[in-house]
Amino acid sequence: MRLTEAGLVYKWAEEEVNKASHNSTPSGVGSGSTAIKLQHLQAAFFILLLGFAISATVLGVEIMAISWWKRRIKTANTEGVVILDQDQL
């Protein structure tokens, strides 16, 4: 609050704008900036695909675990065995 009231924030913003305008060239040549290509984003896409693969694997394991658990309960009920949850203990 005091920085804004004293005008420091505006002064800093003006200095940054002046600094940026002095550093840029009119034609953009030699400024060091390049267009982003697919090669620059290759690592990000690799991490994204790795995350998709891990999440699909975890989903498959969860689906198999649920089907196994349902079969276990169904078999136990046909044998006359009662399976209690933690809530029922």
Residue pairs with C-beta under 8 A, 6 or more apart in sequence:
3 9
4 10
23 31
24 31
25 31
72 83
73 83
76 82
76 83
77 83
